[in-house]
């Protein structure tokens, strides 16, 4: 289970970075992330939504031994 959770966290972290999000913390399988912080941007909401969709797609592809 720890391997699966670590893989999940790595996938989520990468997607957040790719879309300019700031990872505040993991809470089990939950994530607190900020977009438009510390620098505000007009497209923060769009980037958050795009990151969410990519996270869903990437998590669906996770496979463990």
C-alpha positions as CSV (number, residue, x, y, z in Angstrom):
1,X,0.0,0.0,0.0
2,X,2.8,2.4,0.8
3,X,4.3,1.8,-2.7
4,X,1.0,2.6,-4.3
5,X,0.5,5.7,-2.2
6,X,4.0,6.9,-3.0
7,X,3.5,6.3,-6.7
8,X,0.2,8.2,-6.5
9,X,1.8,11.1,-4.7
10,X,4.6,11.3,-7.3
11,X,2.1,11.4,-10.2
12,X,0.0,14.1,-8.5
13,X,3.1,16.2,-7.7
14,X,4.4,16.0,-11.3
15,X,1.0,17.1,-12.8
16,X,0.7,20.0,-10.3
17,X,4.2,21.1,-11.3
18,X,3.5,20.8,-15.0
19,X,0.5,23.1,-14.6
20,X,2.1,25.6,-12.3
21,X,0.3,24.5,-9.1
22,X,1.8,24.7,-5.6
23,X,1.5,21.5,-3.6
24,X,0.7,22.6,0.0
25,X,0.4,19.1,1.5
26,X,-0.8,15.5,1.1
27,X,-3.4,14.3,3.5
28,X,-3.5,10.5,3.0
29,X,-4.8,10.2,-0.6
30,X,-6.0,13.8,-0.5
31,X,-4.1,16.8,-1.8
32,X,-4.1,20.5,-0.9
33,X,-2.8,22.5,-3.9
34,X,-2.9,26.2,-4.8
35,X,-3.0,27.8,-8.2
36,X,-2.5,31.5,-8.6
37,X,-0.3,31.5,-5.5
38,X,2.1,33.1,-4.7
39,X,1.7,35.0,-8.0
40,X,-1.9,35.6,-9.1
41,X,-2.8,34.8,-12.6
42,X,-5.9,35.1,-14.7
43,X,-5.8,31.5,-15.9
44,X,-5.3,29.9,-12.5
45,X,-8.8,28.3,-12.5
46,X,-8.2,26.8,-16.0
47,X,-4.8,25.4,-15.0
48,X,-6.3,23.9,-11.9
49,X,-9.0,22.2,-14.0
50,X,-6.6,21.0,-16.6
51,X,-4.3,19.6,-13.9
52,X,-7.2,17.8,-12.3
53,X,-8.2,16.1,-15.5
54,X,-4.6,15.1,-16.2
55,X,-4.3,13.7,-12.6
56,X,-7.4,11.6,-13.1
57,X,-6.0,10.2,-16.4
58,X,-2.6,9.6,-14.9
59,X,-3.9,7.9,-11.8
60,X,-6.0,5.6,-13.8
61,X,-2.8,4.3,-15.5
62,X,-1.0,3.4,-12.2
63,X,-0.2,-0.3,-12.0
64,X,1.6,-2.1,-9.2
65,X,3.2,-5.4,-9.1
